[in-house]
Amino acid sequence: MRPRLVVIGNGMAGARTVEEILARGGDFDITMFGDEPYGNYNRIMLSNVLAGVEDESGIFLNDLSWYADNNITLHTGTRIERIDRHAKRVYCEDGTETPYDKLIIATGSRAFVPPIPGLHRPGRGYHQGVFAFRTLDDTRSMIRYAREHERAVVIGGGLLGLEAARGLQNHLPHVTLIHAAGHLMNAQLNEVAGETLRATIEAKLGIEVVVNGRTTEIQGKHAVTGVKLGDGRVIPCDVVVVAAGIRANAEMAAASGLVVERGIVVDDQMRCQDEDDIYAVGECAQHRGETYGLVAPLWDQAKVLADHVTGVNPYAEYHGSQVATKLKVAGVDVAAMGLQAPERDDDESLTFTEPRKGIYKNVIIRDGRLVGATMVGDVKKVAFLMQAFDRGLALPEERAELMFDLGGPAGEVKVEEMADDEQVCNCNGVSKGAICGVVQGGCKTVTGVMDKTRAGKGCGTCKPLVQRIVEWAAGGEVEEDPAASFYVPGIPMPKPELMNAIRLHSLKSVSAVFATLGGEEDAKSKMGLASLLKMMWGGDYVDERDARFINDRVHANIQRDGTFSVVPQMKGGVTTPAQLRRIAEVAEKHDVPMVKLTGGQRIDLLGIPKEKLPEVWADLDMPSGYAYGKSFRTVKTCVGSDFCRFGVGDSTALGIALEERYQGIEGPGKMKLAVTGCPRNCAEAYVKDLGVVAIDGGKWEIYVGGAAGAHIRKGDLLTTVSTPEEVITLTGRFLQYYRENANWLERTYAFVPRVGIDRVREIVVDDADGIAAALDAAMAASVAAYRDPWKDREEPATPGQFRTSLPLTVLPQVPVRA
């Protein structure tokens, strides 16, 4: 009869330990108990599920079939109440009992919920609108609730709180993060690094951060209405997420007579104190006074436990872990290892800060060895630093080389020089050797290797290194993953195939596409499909508002305080005194906080509450300027030939003609145009998605694929033509070709180099494929279907389209004397 192995806990640590036992040929009759009604999943990825960038199905590590395939008896949704150590039995809450020969406790941790008044309601659990962030069910509940609300407060500025705040931004307009300590991630980062992270998150992500913020009360009688702080401030909100840390789930172990301090006390073989046949592993275990909340130490523990319980290496010992982590926290690269600050007088400490770019770097050296490093915003050197920290590698005499690549191009870890046992994925404990083994086993796609090893399936920062290892291990024979060509992740089709299927089945709504082609609806795919369908069907497209981003639902650009900006159309940047007067009167009437000239030669009215948008549009009585969508935005022009001494072409008239024709045309990404009256380029036409430049002889040069934002690129010369009419025709043809063939969110500055300017020229100018007439006709149909979206003010698309929203930031009030 095989020995009976019982595992209490079906999370990441418990399942990983069983995997390690099976890999060593452990011959046990295995029974596992899990609180949750699923197979085990990657808890780290819950933030991606919350953010909508990962589907639930993508985070499961072992589905239910894995347990059956390995003859594991799994009891889901079952909690163990106590252990009888003498009788060697575990008892469930329902009274059933299970005997064991060896027992592994992997109960993990739970969310720490501070005793804040108003957080709970007697007999009801959490107050309505309050959530912890620990489980898949927590995440599902948050997503459902947040969709119908406006403003969230996240309590806790550690890793989990930051990830929760970032994820919630995809479901409601404004998020405030409250942290009781003086700086973010204070357990991993020093004060300067934490402040750098805070400034970056506020500036780039628009998340409001409050540090030194002690939450004293959750307000609201029937549902949450606000959070009160120790200094008396009240932050209005209708959603509260508690992410204030974790605590070991060790109460059951303590009640069963095991030694428990902060966690279940274990020795170097992961055996519970004074127990020969009971082990503990993961976040519930306390080893040499330490508990660990990162996964890499958990994997080390699982290997030692598996070695010991199977007898493969009865002398295996776990000596603790040097915690080194590289993560993308709320979109910001962060790395931390070892000491946060020098502890001895002779410790070397090097620091570099560049606050404007959100960069902070610090390294601490003791006796020639790296004993600590912290990096925010720039982690290019972290691979070497983690090796030096973990293995005690010799450090360069020029200490600055620890932070920068001096005297040459940026260095990159050479795959061939990495040891096989070097860890590549910290989140899932995957080594270079494990990746190479899967490749040598026949898997030659990057995503396939990631699926099999889980490398890159945690925070995702190791994906580029995983790709390089796969390419190296495959000897240049990497196969392309078909999913890389899918237009949107929820429908397994490249764009041309998807468009053909949409036409074949006459699918005119996003829900119809999912029902016919994709099965379960995928939130990440809705916006891309909505844009594609509108481009294909024009006026026949069936608009479903839940497929749109908030900007597209209300036809205005949401700002960080939850108000909106209104940009009326000024074709070619030309206006009239009457228009200017009307804009000024509207700004005064509605107390618009800011009136600003945009880079596209228009006037932006900033700070309009959502419920006032229809009234502002009506008072303006001007068309939308499309400053908010993935669409044709504007045509910037210079003075042109009428007034300018250097102008050789009427750029103003041509710019207006282009804007009148293509206004509001949707695309995979923004489309910004410019027309300039001479090569002096006052309208910056060379760096637009499409730019037109007048040259001597009455001719016009057309440039495509330019950019002057986060990416800088001079456009490629498409062709030179002799008349404005040819410009208009080729502009429409190029834009339609781009609309039909670009990937979702792919701007022209990426599309043109990918396709190649020669190929674009063959299609658009030379009509080498004979599709020019079809492109022209498709664009003409879209132009004919144009309707000013600001007409929604007369007949809202949905009853709640312009409902009142909570103020997201309390604006400063000017005191008025009585």
C-alpha positions in Angstrom: 0.0 0.0 0.0 1.4 3.4 -1.0 2.0 5.9 1.8 -0.8 8.6 2.1 0.3 12.2 1.4 -2.3 14.9 2.4 -1.8 18.5 1.3 -3.8 21.2 3.0 -3.9 24.0 0.5 -4.2 24.0 -3.2 -2.6 27.3 -4.0 0.7 28.1 -5.7 3.0 26.7 -3.0 1.0 23.5 -2.4 0.6 22.6 -6.0 4.2 23.5 -6.8 5.4 21.2 -4.0 3.3 18.3 -5.4 4.7 19.0 -8.9 8.2 18.7 -7.4 7.3 15.5 -5.6 5.9 14.0 -8.8 9.0 15.1 -10.8 11.2 13.1 -8.3 9.1 10.0 -8.8 7.4 10.3 -5.4 5.1 7.3 -5.0 2.2 8.5 -2.8 -1.5 8.3 -2.6 -2.1 12.1 -2.8 -5.1 14.0 -1.5 -5.3 17.7 -1.7 -7.8 20.2 0.0 -8.4 23.7 -1.3 -10.6 26.5 0.0 -11.4 27.7 -3.5 -13.6 25.8 -6.0 -10.9 25.6 -8.7 -7.6 24.2 -9.7 -4.7 26.3 -8.6 -4.0 29.6 -10.3 -1.2 32.3 -10.3 -2.3 34.8 -7.7 0.3 37.2 -9.0 -1.7 37.6 -12.2 -4.9 38.7 -10.5 -3.9 42.3 -11.0 -3.7 41.6 -14.8 -7.2 40.0 -14.6 -8.4 43.1 -12.8 -6.8 45.4 -15.4 -8.4 43.4 -18.2 -5.1 42.4 -19.9 -5.4 38.8 -18.9 -8.3 36.4 -19.1 -9.2 34.3 -16.1 -8.4 31.1 -18.1 -4.9 32.4 -18.7 -3.9 32.4 -15.0 -4.6 28.8 -14.1 -1.5 26.8 -13.5 -3.1 23.4 -13.2 -6.7 22.8 -14.3 -8.8 20.0 -12.9 -7.7 17.5 -15.5 -4.1 17.8 -14.2 -5.2 16.3 -10.8 -7.0 13.5 -12.6 -4.1 12.8 -14.9 -1.8 12.4 -11.8 -4.2 10.4 -9.7 -4.6 13.2 -7.2 -7.8 13.3 -5.2 -8.8 17.0 -5.0 -11.4 18.4 -2.6 -12.3 21.9 -3.7 -14.2 24.4 -1.7 -13.2 22.4 1.4 -11.6 23.8 4.5 -9.7 21.7 7.1 -10.8 22.5 10.6 -8.1 20.7 12.6 -5.3 18.1 12.6 -5.1 15.2 15.0 -1.3 14.8 15.1 -1.4 11.7 17.2 -4.1 9.8 15.2 -2.6 11.3 11.9 -5.9 12.5 10.6 -7.3 15.8 9.3 -10.9 16.8 9.9 -13.0 18.9 7.5 -15.6 21.5 8.7 -18.3 19.0 7.7 -16.9 16.4 10.1 -15.3 14.1 7.5 -11.8 12.8 8.2 -8.9 11.8 6.1 -5.9 9.8 7.3 -2.3 10.7 6.4 1.2 9.3 6.6 2.8 12.5 5.6 1.1 15.9 5.8 2.0 19.2 4.1 0.4 22.4 5.2 0.3 25.0 2.4 -2.5 27.3 3.6 -0.8 30.4 2.3 -1.9 33.8 3.6 -4.9 36.0 3.7 -5.5 39.7 3.3 -4.7 41.8 6.3 -7.7 44.0 7.0 -7.1 46.7 9.6 -9.8 47.3 12.2 -11.3 50.4 10.6 -14.7 51.6 11.8 -17.3 51.2 9.1 -15.4 48.5 7.1 -17.8 45.8 8.2 -21.5 45.7 8.8 -22.8 43.4 11.6 -24.0 40.1 10.1 -23.2 41.2 6.6 -19.4 41.0 6.3 -17.8 43.8 4.4 -19.8 47.0 3.9 -21.3 47.4 0.5 -18.6 48.7 -1.8 -15.7 47.3 0.3 -13.4 44.6 -1.0 -10.3 42.7 -0.1 -7.9 41.8 -3.0 -6.6 38.3 -2.5 -8.6 35.8 -4.5 -10.1 35.2 -7.9 -13.6 35.7 -6.4 -12.5 39.0 -4.9 -11.3 40.1 -8.3 -14.5 39.1 -10.0 -16.6 40.9 -7.4 -14.5 44.1 -7.8 -14.8 44.1 -11.6 -18.6 43.7 -11.4 -19.1 46.4 -8.8 -16.6 48.9 -10.2 -18.2 49.0 -13.7 -21.2 50.7 -12.2 -19.4 53.2 -10.0 -17.1 56.2 -10.4 -14.4 56.6 -7.8 -12.3 54.1 -5.9 -10.0 54.3 -2.9 -7.3 51.7 -2.4 -5.9 51.3 1.1 -2.3 50.2 1.0 0.7 51.4 -1.0 2.6 48.1 -1.2 2.9 46.0 -4.3 -0.6 44.6 -4.1 -2.2 48.0 -3.5 -0.4 49.6 -6.4 -1.4 46.8 -8.7 -5.0 47.0 -7.5 -5.0 50.8 -8.2 -3.7 50.3 -11.7 -6.2 47.6 -12.5 -9.2 49.6 -11.2 -8.3 52.4 -13.6 -9.7 50.2 -16.4 -13.2 50.1 -14.8 -13.8 53.5 -13.2 -12.6 57.1 -13.9 -10.6 57.9 -10.8 -8.5 56.0 -8.2 -6.9 57.3 -5.0 -4.3 55.3 -3.2 -3.9 55.8 0.5 -0.7 54.6 2.3 -0.2 54.8 6.0 3.6 54.9 5.7 5.7 57.9 4.5 6.5 56.4 1.1 5.3 53.7 -1.3 6.5 50.1 -1.0 8.3 50.9 2.2 9.1 47.2 2.8 11.2 47.1 -0.4 12.2 50.7 -1.2 13.9 53.4 0.6 12.3 56.8 1.0 13.8 58.4 -2.1 12.9 55.5 -4.3 9.4 55.4 -2.9 9.0 59.1 -3.6 10.3 58.6 -7.1 7.7 55.9 -7.7 4.9 58.0 -6.2 5.8 61.0 -8.5 5.9 58.7 -11.6 2.6 57.0 -10.8 0.8 60.3 -10.2 2.3 62.0 -13.3 2.1 59.2 -15.8 -0.9 57.1 -14.6 -3.0 59.8 -13.0 -3.5 57.8 -9.8 -3.7 60.2 -6.8 -1.4 59.1 -4.0 -1.8 60.0 -0.4 1.1 59.0 1.9 1.1 59.3 5.7 -2.6 58.7 5.3 -4.1 56.9 8.3 -7.6 55.7 7.4 -9.9 56.2 10.5 -13.4 55.5 9.1 -15.3 54.2 6.1 -18.3 56.4 5.6 -21.8 55.7 4.2 -24.9 54.3 5.7 -26.1 51.9 3.0 -23.1 51.8 0.8 -19.6 53.4 0.8 -19.6 57.2 0.2 -16.1 58.2 1.5 -13.0 57.4 3.4 -12.0 59.6 6.4 -8.3 60.1 7.3 -6.7 60.9 10.5 -6.1 64.5 9.6 -9.9 65.0 9.1 -9.9 64.9 5.3 -12.7 62.9 3.7 -12.1 61.4 0.2 -15.3 60.8 -1.6 -15.6 57.3 -3.1 -18.0 54.5 -3.8 -15.5 51.7 -3.9 -12.9 50.8 -1.3 -10.3 48.1 -1.8 -8.2 47.0 1.1 -4.7 45.9 0.1 -2.8 46.6 3.3 -0.7 43.5 3.4 -1.0 39.8 4.2 -0.9 37.5 7.2 -0.1 33.8 7.4 -3.0 31.5 7.5 -1.8 29.6 10.6 -4.8 29.6 13.0 -5.8 26.0 12.2 -2.2 24.9 12.7 -2.0 26.7 16.1 -5.3 25.2 17.2 -4.0 21.8 16.3 -1.0 22.2 18.7 1.7 23.1 16.2 4.2 25.8 17.1 3.1 29.1 15.5 4.6 32.6 15.8 4.2 34.9 12.7 3.8 31.7 10.8 4.1 27.9 11.3 7.6 27.4 12.6 9.7 25.0 10.4 13.2 23.7 10.3 15.7 23.5 7.4 13.8 20.5 6.0 10.6 22.4 6.1 9.3 20.1 8.9 7.1 21.7 11.6 8.8 22.0 14.9 9.0 18.7 16.8 7.1 16.9 14.1 8.6 14.2 11.9 5.7 13.8 9.4 4.2 17.3 9.1 5.7 19.9 6.8 4.7 23.5 6.0 5.6 25.4 2.9 4.9 28.8 1.4 3.6 32.0 2.9 2.2 30.2 6.0 5.7 28.9 7.0 8.2 30.7 9.2 11.8 29.7 8.7 14.5 31.1 10.9 12.2 33.9 11.9 11.3 34.9 8.4 8.2 34.6 6.4 8.2 35.2 2.6 5.6 36.8 0.4 7.4 36.5 -2.9 7.3 33.3 -5.0 11.0 32.6 -5.6 11.6 31.6 -1.9 8.5 29.5 -2.0 9.9 27.5 -5.0 13.2 27.0 -3.2 11.2 25.6 -0.2 9.2 23.3 -2.4 12.3 21.7 -3.9 13.9 21.0 -0.5 10.6 19.6 0.9 10.2 17.4 -2.2 13.8 16.2 -1.9 13.2 15.3 1.8 9.8 13.7 1.7 10.6 11.5 -1.3 14.0 10.5 0.1 15.8 11.6 -3.1 18.0 13.8 -0.9 17.3 13.4 2.8 20.0 15.8 3.6 18.6 18.7 1.5 18.3 21.9 3.5 16.7 25.3 3.0 18.8 28.0 4.4 16.6 31.0 3.6 16.4 33.2 0.6 18.1 36.4 -0.4 15.1 38.3 -1.6 15.8 39.9 -5.0 12.9 41.0 -7.1 12.4 42.7 -10.4 8.8 43.7 -11.1 6.7 46.1 -13.2 4.7 47.9 -10.5 1.6 49.6 -11.9 3.5 50.0 -15.2 6.7 51.2 -13.6 9.9 49.1 -13.6 11.1 48.4 -10.1 14.0 46.2 -8.8 15.0 45.8 -5.2 17.4 43.4 -3.4 19.1 43.3 -0.1 19.7 46.4 2.0 17.8 49.6 1.4 20.4 51.8 3.0 24.0 51.4 4.3 24.2 49.9 7.8 28.0 50.2 8.5 30.3 53.2 8.3 32.5 51.4 5.7 29.6 50.4 3.4 29.9 52.0 0.0 26.8 53.6 -1.4 26.2 55.0 -4.9 23.1 56.9 -5.8 21.8 58.4 -9.0 18.5 60.3 -9.4 16.8 61.9 -12.3 13.4 62.9 -10.9 12.1 64.4 -14.1 12.3 61.0 -15.8 11.3 59.1 -12.7 14.7 57.4 -12.4 16.3 56.4 -9.1 19.3 54.0 -8.7 21.2 53.0 -5.6 23.7 50.3 -4.9 25.3 49.3 -1.6 28.6 47.5 -1.4 30.3 45.8 1.6 33.8 44.3 1.5 33.7 44.3 -2.3 30.3 42.5 -2.6 26.9 43.8 -3.6 24.7 43.7 -0.5 21.8 45.9 -1.7 20.4 47.6 -4.8 17.3 49.6 -5.6 16.2 50.8 -9.0 13.1 52.6 -10.2 12.3 53.6 -13.8 15.5 52.2 -15.3 16.4 48.5 -14.6 18.6 47.8 -17.6 21.5 46.8 -15.3 19.5 44.6 -13.0 20.4 41.3 -14.6 24.0 41.6 -13.6 23.1 43.1 -10.2 20.9 40.2 -9.3 23.7 37.7 -10.3 26.2 39.7 -8.3 23.9 39.9 -5.3 23.0 36.2 -5.4 26.4 34.7 -6.2 28.8 37.3 -4.9 30.4 38.0 -8.3 33.3 40.3 -8.5 32.3 43.9 -9.0 33.9 46.3 -11.5 36.5 48.7 -10.2 34.6 51.5 -11.9 31.6 51.4 -9.6 29.5 53.5 -12.0 29.4 50.5 -14.3 26.9 48.9 -11.8 24.4 51.6 -12.9 25.4 52.5 -16.4 26.9 51.1 -19.6 30.0 53.3 -19.8 31.8 54.0 -23.1 29.7 51.8 -25.3 26.1 50.7 -26.2 23.8 49.5 -23.6 24.8 46.0 -22.5 22.5 43.0 -22.6 22.9 39.7 -20.8 24.5 37.2 -23.2 22.4 34.1 -23.2 25.3 31.8 -24.0 27.1 33.0 -20.9 24.2 32.3 -18.5 24.4 29.2 -16.3 21.7 26.6 -16.8 20.5 27.0 -13.2 20.3 30.8 -13.4 16.7 31.9 -12.7 15.1 33.8 -15.5 11.5 34.2 -14.2 11.5 35.2 -10.6 7.7 35.0 -10.4 7.5 31.3 -11.3 11.0 30.1 -10.5 12.0 29.1 -14.1 15.6 28.7 -15.0 17.4 29.0 -18.3 17.9 25.2 -18.3 14.2 24.6 -17.9 13.4 26.8 -20.9 16.1 25.2 -23.0 14.8 21.8 -22.1 11.3 22.6 -23.4 12.8 23.9 -26.6 14.9 20.8 -27.1 11.8 18.8 -26.4 10.3 20.2 -29.6 8.5 23.3 -28.6 9.8 26.1 -30.9 7.4 29.0 -30.3 8.0 31.6 -27.6 4.4 31.6 -26.4 4.4 27.8 -26.4 7.5 27.7 -24.2 6.0 30.3 -21.9 2.8 28.2 -21.6 4.8 25.1 -20.7 7.3 26.6 -18.3 5.2 29.6 -17.1 8.2 31.8 -17.7 7.0 35.3 -18.4 3.5 34.5 -17.1 4.0 36.5 -13.8 4.7 40.2 -14.0 6.0 39.8 -17.5 9.3 41.7 -17.2 11.4 38.7 -18.2 9.6 38.1 -21.5 12.4 39.7 -23.7 15.0 37.5 -22.0 12.8 34.4 -22.4 12.4 35.2 -26.1 16.2 35.5 -26.5 16.8 32.2 -24.7 14.2 30.4 -26.9 15.8 31.9 -30.1 19.3 30.8 -28.9 18.2 27.3 -27.8 16.3 26.8 -31.1 19.4 27.6 -33.1 17.5 30.1 -35.3 14.6 27.8 -35.9 12.0 29.6 -33.8 8.5 29.1 -35.2 6.0 31.9 -35.3 3.1 31.7 -32.9 -0.2 32.0 -34.8 -1.7 34.1 -32.0 0.9 36.8 -32.7 -1.1 37.7 -35.8 -4.5 37.8 -34.2 -6.1 41.3 -34.6 -7.6 41.1 -31.2 -6.8 38.5 -28.5 -10.4 37.2 -28.1 -10.9 36.1 -31.8 -8.3 33.7 -33.1 -8.0 35.2 -36.6 -5.6 37.6 -38.4 -7.2 40.8 -39.5 -7.9 39.9 -43.2 -9.4 36.6 -42.2 -11.5 38.3 -39.5 -12.8 40.9 -41.9 -13.7 38.2 -44.4 -15.6 36.2 -41.8 -17.4 39.4 -40.6 -18.5 40.1 -44.2 -19.5 36.5 -44.8 -21.8 36.3 -41.8 -22.8 40.0 -42.0 -21.7 40.6 -38.4 -22.6 44.2 -37.5 -22.1 44.3 -33.8 -19.4 43.3 -31.4 -21.6 40.8 -29.6 -22.5 39.2 -32.9 -18.8 38.7 -33.7 -18.2 37.0 -30.4 -21.3 34.9 -30.7 -20.4 33.7 -34.2 -16.6 33.6 -34.2 -15.2 33.8 -30.7 -17.5 32.3 -28.0 -17.1 34.0 -24.7 -16.8 37.8 -24.8 -13.4 39.2 -24.2 -13.2 42.8 -22.7 -9.7 43.4 -24.2 -11.0 42.9 -27.7 -14.2 45.0 -27.7 -12.7 48.4 -28.5 -10.7 47.0 -31.4 -13.7 45.2 -32.8 -15.9 48.2 -32.4 -13.4 50.3 -34.4 -13.1 47.6 -37.1 -16.9 47.1 -37.5 -17.5 50.8 -37.8 -14.9 51.1 -40.5 -16.4 48.2 -42.4 -20.1 48.9 -42.1 -20.3 52.7 -41.7 -23.9 53.7 -41.0 -25.0 50.1 -40.8 -22.8 49.3 -37.8 -24.8 48.4 -34.7 -23.3 50.4 -31.8 -23.1 48.7 -28.4 -21.9 51.2 -25.8 -20.2 48.7 -23.6 -17.7 48.1 -26.4 -16.5 51.7 -26.1 -14.0 53.4 -23.9 -15.4 56.2 -21.8 -14.0 58.8 -24.2 -16.0 57.3 -27.1 -19.1 56.9 -25.0 -19.4 60.6 -24.2 -17.3 62.0 -27.2 -14.9 63.9 -25.0 -11.4 63.3 -23.5 -11.5 62.3 -19.8 -9.0 64.2 -17.6 -7.2 63.1 -14.4 -9.8 64.7 -12.2 -12.7 63.0 -13.9 -13.9 66.0 -15.9 -13.7 66.2 -19.7 -12.1 68.4 -22.3 -14.2 69.8 -25.2 -12.4 70.6 -28.4 -14.6 72.1 -31.1 -13.6 71.7 -34.7 -11.5 74.5 -36.4 -10.8 73.2 -39.8 -7.2 73.7 -40.7 -6.7 75.8 -37.6 -8.8 78.6 -39.2 -11.5 80.3 -37.2 -13.6 83.5 -37.2 -14.3 86.3 -34.8 -17.8 84.9 -34.3 -16.5 81.5 -33.4 -13.9 82.9 -30.9 -16.6 85.1 -29.4 -18.9 82.1 -29.0 -16.2 80.0 -27.4 -15.4 82.8 -24.9 -19.0 83.2 -24.0 -19.5 79.4 -23.4 -16.3 79.3 -21.3 -17.6 82.2 -19.2 -21.1 80.8 -18.9 -20.0 77.4 -17.7 -17.0 78.6 -15.5 -14.6 76.5 -17.6 -11.4 76.2 -15.4 -8.9 76.3 -18.3 -9.0 77.5 -22.0 -6.0 76.3 -23.9 -4.6 76.3 -27.4 -3.7 72.8 -28.5 -0.8 71.7 -30.6 -3.3 71.0 -33.4 -4.3 74.7 -33.7 -7.6 74.4 -31.8 -9.0 75.6 -28.6 -9.5 73.2 -25.7 -12.0 73.8 -23.0 -10.8 71.8 -20.0 -12.7 70.8 -16.8 -16.2 70.2 -18.1 -18.3 67.8 -15.9 -19.8 64.9 -17.7 -23.4 65.9 -17.1 -22.7 69.4 -18.6 -21.2 68.1 -21.9 -24.5 68.2 -23.9 -25.3 71.8 -22.7 -21.7 73.0 -23.6 -22.0 71.4 -27.1 -25.4 73.0 -27.7 -24.1 76.4 -26.6 -21.0 76.1 -28.8 -23.1 74.9 -31.8 -19.8 73.8 -33.5 -18.9 70.3 -34.7 -16.7 67.9 -32.7 -13.0 68.3 -33.1 -12.4 64.6 -32.4 -9.7 65.1 -29.8 -10.6 61.9 -27.9 -10.8 58.8 -30.1 -8.8 56.5 -32.2 -9.7 58.5 -35.3 -8.8 61.2 -37.8 -8.0 64.1 -35.4 -7.0 67.3 -37.2 -5.2 68.9 -40.1 -2.6 71.4 -38.9 -1.7 74.1 -41.5 0.6 77.0 -41.9 -0.4 80.4 -43.2 0.2 79.2 -46.8 0.5 81.3 -49.9 -2.1 84.0 -49.3 -0.1 85.9 -46.7 3.3 84.2 -46.2 6.2 85.6 -48.1 7.7 82.1 -48.6 4.5 80.1 -49.3 4.4 78.3 -52.7 1.1 76.4 -52.1 -2.3 77.2 -50.5 -1.8 74.9 -47.5 -4.8 76.4 -45.6 -7.4 75.6 -48.3 -6.0 72.1 -48.8 -5.9 71.4 -45.1 -9.5 72.5 -44.7 -10.6 70.4 -47.7 -8.9 67.3 -46.2 -10.4 67.9 -42.7 -13.9 68.4 -44.2 -13.7 65.2 -46.1 -12.1 62.9 -43.5 -13.5 64.3 -40.2 -14.2 61.7 -37.6 -13.0 58.7 -39.7 -12.1 55.9 -37.2 -9.0 53.8 -37.4 -6.8 51.4 -35.5 -5.0 54.4 -34.0 -5.0 58.2 -34.0 -4.5 59.9 -37.4 -2.9 63.3 -37.3 -2.3 65.3 -40.5 -0.6 68.5 -41.5 -0.3 70.6 -44.7 2.6 73.1 -45.0 2.9 75.7 -47.8 6.7 75.3 -48.3 9.5 73.1 -47.2 10.2 75.4 -44.2 7.6 73.0 -42.5 6.0 75.4 -40.2 3.0 73.0 -39.7 5.4 70.1 -38.9 4.1 68.0 -41.8 7.2 65.8 -41.9 6.4 64.3 -38.5 2.7 63.5 -38.9 0.8 60.3 -39.7 0.3 62.0 -43.1 1.9 65.2 -44.1 1.7 67.3 -47.3 4.4 69.8 -48.3 4.1 72.3 -51.1 7.2 72.6 -53.3 8.1 74.8 -56.3 6.3 74.2 -59.5 2.9 73.9 -57.9 3.6 70.4 -56.8 2.8 68.6 -53.5 4.9 66.0 -51.6 3.0 63.4 -49.5 4.7 61.9 -46.5 3.4 59.0 -44.4 4.4 57.4 -41.1 5.8 60.3 -39.3 5.7 60.9 -35.5 6.6 63.6 -33.0 5.3 62.3 -29.7 6.7 59.6 -27.6 8.2 58.3 -30.8 10.1 60.6 -33.2 10.2 59.6 -36.9 10.3 61.6 -40.1 7.7 60.3 -42.5 8.6 58.5 -45.7 8.0 60.2 -49.0 5.0 58.4 -50.6 4.9 60.4 -53.8 4.8 63.8 -55.4 1.7 65.0 -57.2 0.7 68.1 -59.2 -2.8 68.9 -57.9 -4.7 69.2 -54.6 -7.3 66.8 -56.0 -4.6 64.1 -56.3 -3.5 64.8 -52.7 -7.1 64.3 -51.5 -7.5 61.0 -53.4 -4.2 59.5 -52.3 -4.7 60.6 -48.7 -8.0 58.8 -48.5 -6.6 55.7 -50.2 -3.6 55.6 -47.9 -5.8 56.0 -44.8 -8.2 53.3 -45.9 -5.3 50.9 -46.6 -4.0 51.6 -43.2 -7.5 51.2 -41.6 -7.9 47.8 -43.3 -4.5 46.4 -42.6 -3.0 47.9 -39.5 -3.1 46.1 -36.2 -5.3 47.5 -33.4 -3.6 50.5 -31.8 -0.8 50.4 -34.4 0.0 53.9 -35.4 1.2 54.7 -38.9 4.7 55.3 -37.7 4.8 51.5 -36.9 2.6 50.4 -39.7 4.6 52.0 -42.6 8.0 50.5 -41.6 6.4 47.1 -41.0 4.8 47.0 -44.4 7.6 48.9 -46.1 7.2 52.2 -47.9 7.9 50.6 -51.3 5.0 48.2 -50.7 2.7 51.0 -49.5 3.7 53.0 -52.6 2.9 50.0 -54.9 -0.6 49.7 -53.4 -1.6 53.3 -52.9 0.1 55.1 -55.8 0.8 52.4 -58.5 -2.3 50.2 -57.8 -0.1 47.2 -58.3 -2.7 44.9 -56.7 -5.6 46.5 -58.5 -7.4 47.5 -55.3 -7.2 51.3 -55.5 -10.8 51.6 -56.7 -12.1 49.4 -53.8 -10.1 51.4 -51.3 -11.5 54.7 -52.7 -15.0 53.3 -52.7 -14.7 52.1 -49.1 -13.4 55.5 -47.9 -16.2 57.2 -49.8 -18.8 55.1 -48.0 -17.3 56.0 -44.6 -17.3 59.7 -45.5 -20.9 59.4 -46.6 -21.9 57.8 -43.2 -20.4 60.7 -41.2 -22.5 62.0 -38.4 -21.4 64.6 -35.8 -21.2 62.7 -32.5 -22.1 65.8 -30.5 -25.6 65.4 -31.9 -26.0 62.8 -29.0 -26.9 65.9 -26.9 -30.3 65.8 -28.5 -30.9 62.0 -28.2 -28.5 60.3 -25.7 -27.5 56.8 -26.8 -28.3 55.4 -23.4 -30.2 56.8 -20.4 -27.0 57.1 -18.3 -24.7 58.4 -21.1 -24.3 61.8 -19.4 -25.4 61.0 -15.8 -23.7 63.0 -13.1 -20.4 61.6 -12.0 -18.6 62.1 -8.7 -15.9 64.8 -8.6 -12.7 63.0 -8.8 -10.3 65.6 -7.4 -11.4 68.3 -5.0 -10.4 71.5 -6.8 -9.0 74.4 -4.8 -11.7 76.9 -3.7 -11.0 80.6 -3.7 -12.2 82.1 -0.4 -14.8 84.9 -0.7 -15.2 87.6 1.9 -18.8 88.2 3.0 
